[in-house]
Amino acid sequence: MPDHPAVLQTFIWQDFDLAPEFPELRRFLAFWRREIEGRLHSVRVATAGPWHGKWRHADHLLTLH
């Protein structure tokens, strides 16, 4: 268990993935649930086009728990 379970921490994970299914993200979340003792509060997904370099938040927000 984390030393301070009441403290919300931020974890940033960056990887190329395929919208809208996001198979890499789903594999990462399955790994987290299976191997990491800390619970996830929420997941925010942002996307960017490879040619214009501008970031925007995805249309959907997946919240666990």
trRosetta pair geometry for C-beta under 8 A, 3 or more apart (Angstrom, degrees):
i j d omega theta_ij theta_ji phi_ij phi_ji
1 5 6.2 -32 174 -67 108 116
1 37 5.4 -117 -85 145 39 134
1 38 7.7 111 -153 -78 47 63
2 5 5.3 135 67 -81 102 61
2 7 7.7 -128 136 56 135 93
2 9 7.8 -162 -140 -2 153 132
2 37 7.1 -176 -31 98 67 104
2 38 5.0 57 -42 -92 116 106
4 7 4.1 27 121 9 118 119
5 38 7.9 -170 -119 -124 76 81
8 41 6.1 -2 -135 -22 111 156
9 38 7.8 -30 43 -173 121 153
13 28 6.4 147 146 -174 159 157
15 24 5.2 -131 111 147 132 146
15 25 7.8 179 64 -65 114 67
15 28 7.6 162 24 -49 145 141
16 24 7.3 100 89 0 47 162
17 22 4.9 31 156 -136 136 68
17 23 6.8 -177 -155 47 93 59
17 24 4.2 -125 -102 39 100 115
17 25 5.6 28 -125 -22 163 94
18 21 6.1 4 99 54 94 94
18 22 6.9 -166 70 -84 53 31
18 23 6.3 15 45 14 103 96
18 24 7.8 114 13 -1 72 96
19 22 6.3 17 -100 -58 51 81
19 47 6.0 0 -51 -105 145 143
19 58 7.2 -169 -121 -121 130 119
21 26 7.5 -49 156 -15 76 134
22 25 3.9 -16 161 34 115 121
22 26 5.9 126 107 -24 82 88
22 45 6.9 -72 -96 -126 154 149
23 26 5.6 -55 -145 38 34 113
23 27 6.4 35 157 -19 67 104
24 27 5.8 -54 -150 36 31 110
24 28 6.4 31 152 -19 65 106
25 28 5.6 -55 -148 37 32 112
25 29 6.3 29 155 -17 66 106
25 43 7.6 119 -175 174 119 142
25 45 6.8 -8 -111 -101 162 120
26 29 5.8 -53 -144 38 31 109
26 30 6.4 33 154 -19 64 105
27 30 5.7 -54 -148 37 31 112
27 31 6.4 34 152 -20 64 105
28 31 5.6 -54 -151 35 32 113
28 32 6.3 35 151 -23 66 104
29 32 5.5 -48 -145 33 34 115
29 33 6.4 34 156 -17 65 103
29 40 7.4 -49 -137 -8 90 165
29 43 7.0 -36 -92 -75 123 157
29 64 7.5 176 -158 -63 123 144
30 33 5.9 -53 -148 37 31 109
30 34 6.2 22 156 -13 64 115
31 34 5.8 -68 -146 44 27 107
31 35 5.6 -20 174 17 69 120
31 36 7.7 59 129 -10 71 100
32 35 6.9 -74 -122 52 17 83
32 36 4.8 -32 -157 28 62 126
32 40 6.3 53 135 -44 142 122
33 36 7.6 -8 -45 46 11 85
33 40 7.9 -62 -72 4 76 116
39 64 8.0 -154 178 111 86 117
39 65 6.5 58 172 -60 123 147
40 43 6.5 10 170 -52 134 92
40 64 5.0 48 89 60 111 136
40 65 7.1 175 82 -10 69 114
41 64 7.6 139 136 65 10 87
41 65 7.0 -65 -132 44 37 132
42 61 7.4 -1 -174 172 114 106
42 62 7.8 153 -166 96 69 55
42 63 4.9 -30 -121 -121 90 80
42 64 6.9 178 -105 30 35 72
43 61 7.8 164 83 -171 63 66
43 62 5.0 -15 68 80 111 97
43 63 7.2 -172 30 -95 72 34
43 64 6.6 57 -9 -9 105 102
44 57 7.0 -50 -179 -138 103 108
44 61 6.4 -19 -113 -132 68 95
45 57 7.5 107 86 -163 54 67
45 58 4.3 -1 96 7 101 140
45 60 7.5 12 48 79 123 74
45 61 7.6 -174 24 -113 84 49
45 62 7.1 48 -14 15 115 103
46 55 5.4 20 164 -175 125 108
46 56 6.8 171 -159 88 84 29
46 57 5.3 -57 -106 -105 80 51
46 58 6.4 -143 -103 -20 24 81
47 55 7.5 156 83 -151 31 64
47 56 6.4 -24 65 67 77 78
47 57 7.9 81 19 -170 73 14
47 58 5.4 86 -12 -77 106 85
48 52 7.8 -141 -178 74 83 78
48 53 6.6 10 178 -150 125 25
48 54 6.4 178 -139 83 92 36
48 55 4.7 -45 -79 -96 109 63
48 56 7.2 137 -89 17 58 66
49 52 4.9 38 75 31 118 96
49 53 7.6 -60 75 -17 75 26
49 54 7.0 16 34 49 95 78
58 61 7.5 150 79 -70 95 53
